[in-house]
């Protein structure tokens, strides 16, 4: 918002290590997503397209991520309360999707089945986003940082 730009350096290398335990990844996501809520309250001008030169990126990558859990909860509620074949199919689809995600979360080792791993990650991200709202609204966002545990024996995952 101050007119600076980001330059991509093709020779730069980035590495990311993922926590071995789902609860550590969940904590990490709660911390970063509650920080997004803090960002919105501390820099409300970022929500104004005429003030923020990267407004679309900001809204699509920061703000929408915070709204998705509430939209998913609304879709689940609506499809469970309304009758008709469309709503029943939507409810069954959601139950199957969340069940696959739960299987992905509960597995102790990373699954080789991409669908289960992806739905598990999706579930963790969106539950963390919903939880991050409550961490932020209760004023605990600044105390939500806890170091994640990493397996020292494994190599970092290259981005």
Buried (B, 14 or more C-beta within 10 A) or exposed (E): EEEEEEEEEEEEEEEEEBBBEBEBBBBBBBBBBBBBBBBBEEEEEBBEEEEBBEBEEBBEEBBEBBEBBEEBEEBBEEBEEEEEEEBEEBBEEBEEBBEBBBBBBEBEEEBEEEEBBBBBBBBBBBBBBBBBBEBBEEEEBEEBEEEBEBEEEEEEEEE
